[in-house]
Amino acid sequence: MLQKLCNSILVRHISGQTELLTVCKKADEKYIGVHVAEVPASFVGLGSETAQIIYHLVFWGFVVNLSLAMINAAPLLITDGALLLNDVLAAIGGRMGRTMALGVQIITLSLLLLGSISLYMYIIH
């Protein structure tokens, strides 16, 4: 007969409600397949305000990093995306490929400016 190994964890929700969670696995299994998405602040030893500040700093750091990566990958005149597009189209189409790459870069810049003007007009009115 296989023996089970169990662990119980007392979890406190943000609302203040507490709940006892028990997770069991067979003794010969390495993993139980449970992924904890959030760790209560009491487990870390920080207050809830400190944990929220750290969470928001990490979240906004991710947003800024992702935004910079997307801008860098866009085929604008001064980004890595433009260099990649230029090299690929030049390898495929030669001189015509370089002209196409410049056209794509100008169209992308125009769309970006049009979107910025549209957002500016939306914010003003």
KANORVEN-V104839 format. One line per field, one symbol per residue. ss: DSSP state (H for helix, E for strand, L for the rest). phi: phi as a letter, one per 30 degrees, with the letter a starting at -180 (. if undefined). psi: psi as a letter, one per 20 degrees, with the letter a starting at -180 (. if undefined). A space follows every 50 residues. Layout:
ss: ???
phi: ???
psi: ???
This chain:
ss: LLLEEEEEEEEELLLLLEEEEEEEEELLLLLLLLLLLLLLHHHHLLLHHH HHHHHHHHHHHHHHHHHHHHHHHLLLLLLHHHHHHHHHHHHHHLHHHHHH HHHHHHHHHHHHHHHHHHHHHHHHL
phi: .dcccbbcbcccdddjdcbccbcbbddccdbcicbcdbceddddjcdddd ddddeddddddddddddddddddddcdccdddddddddddddcidddddd ddddddddddddddddddddddddc
psi: ppqqpqpppopprhiipqpopppqrqhjpgqikppohppqhhhhjqrhgg hhggghggghggggggghggghiqmrhjrhhggggggghhhgjchhhhgg ghghgggggghggghggggghghg.
